[in-house]
Structure formats: structure tokens, C-alpha cells
Amino acid sequence: MNRREFERLRKLRELQRLGMAVAQDLHARARTERDPKKLAELAESFLVVGQDIRRAIALEAKLAREIEVAPSDPQPRLRPGRPAAPDPRLANDPPTPTRH
């Protein structure tokens, strides 16, 4: 897993943690609310936060699967601005074309 993938997963987990804290707060407030209008607002907010948490969990699982099946890059990547090393096979004269 590269640094960028690790950061994405870390942020998704943090988003899930914060979302769960909000959901728990909304749940606690809804349990003590007596005004039906406010209770409906809290319940609607709870549902929206719950959907967002489920999306974040699904996205985390998808990214984790993609990381597991991603082929490793056999060619090391060069840093931008650095010239590529010359191909040693081309150090001598170029090959002569042949007739078929």
C-alpha cells in the first residue's frame, strides 16, 4: 500500500468515526425528545448520517479490495525532471534492418 492509499483509508476511517459520534449524539437526543416535530428532524438527520456512514464503509471496502488486487509495478517510476537512463542495448550501433 502506498502513502496515498494509506491516507485515503485513514481519512475514510476518521470520517466513519466522526459520523458514528454524530449518529450516537442524534440517537441520544432523539430518545429524550418529546416534541414530535423536533423528533422527526432528529430522526431524519440520523438517517442521513447513517447513509453517509454506510457509503464511507462501502468505499473503504472497495478501496481495500482494489489495493489487494492491484498489480505491482515492475518498472520503477522516475522522479519528474530526471532523464531516463539510456538503454544499454542501444549503446552500440543500432541494429541493421533485415529483409524478409
N, C-alpha and C positions, 0 to 999 in steps of 0.2 A: 504494500500500500504506500503510495507516495504521499508527500506532505499535503498536497491539495485535497486528496481524497480523505485523508485523516481529518483535516479541518472541516470539510463538509459534514462528515459524520459527527464530529464533535459539536458543531453548531446545531445540527438536527436534534441531537440528544439534549442539548441545552434548551432548545425550543420546546421539546416534549416535556422536559422537567418544569419549565415555566408555565406551559399550558396546563399541566396537571395541577400546579399550585392554584392557578386561576379557577380551574374546574372545581377543585375542592372548596375554595372560598365561595364560589357561586352556590354550590350544593349546601354548604353550611348556612348561608344567608337564606336560601330558599326554604330550608326546613323550619326556620323560625318566622318567616314572613306570613303575615295574616292578611294583608291587602291583596285581593285576587289579581288586580292589575299589575302590581309590582312582582307578585309571584310568577305571573305569566312572562313578564320581561326577564326575570332571572332564569326561568326555565328555557326560554328561547336563547338567551346568551349562553347557557350551559350547553345546549345542543350545538350551537355554532362552534364553541371552543372544542367540544368533543369531536366534531367533524374535522377540525383543523389538526387535532392531536392524531387522529387516525390517519390523516393524509401524511403527516410527518413520519409516522411509524412505517407506513407503506413505502414512502420514499426512501427511508433509511434501509429497509429490507431490499429494495430494488438496487440501490447503490452498492450494498454489501454483496449482492449476487453478481453484479457487473464487475466488481473488483475481483471476486473469486474466479470468474471465468475469463477475465481479460488476459490475452496472451502477453507474455513478457516480450519486450522489445529487444530483439537480438542485436540490433545496431545501436551503439551508444550515441546519444544525441550530442551535437556540438553546441557550445555556447554561441549565441548570436555574435557576429562580428569576427569570429575566428575562421580563418581559411581552412578548408578541408585538407587533410594530409593527402599528398599525391599517392595515386595508386601505384604500388611498386611494380605491377605487371606492365605499366606503361612507361617505366623509367628508360627502357631501351627503345629502339626504333619501333614504330607502330607495326602491327602485323601486315603482311602483304596480302591483298585480296587474291583469292583463288578462283579459277573458273570451274564451273560445274557442268 
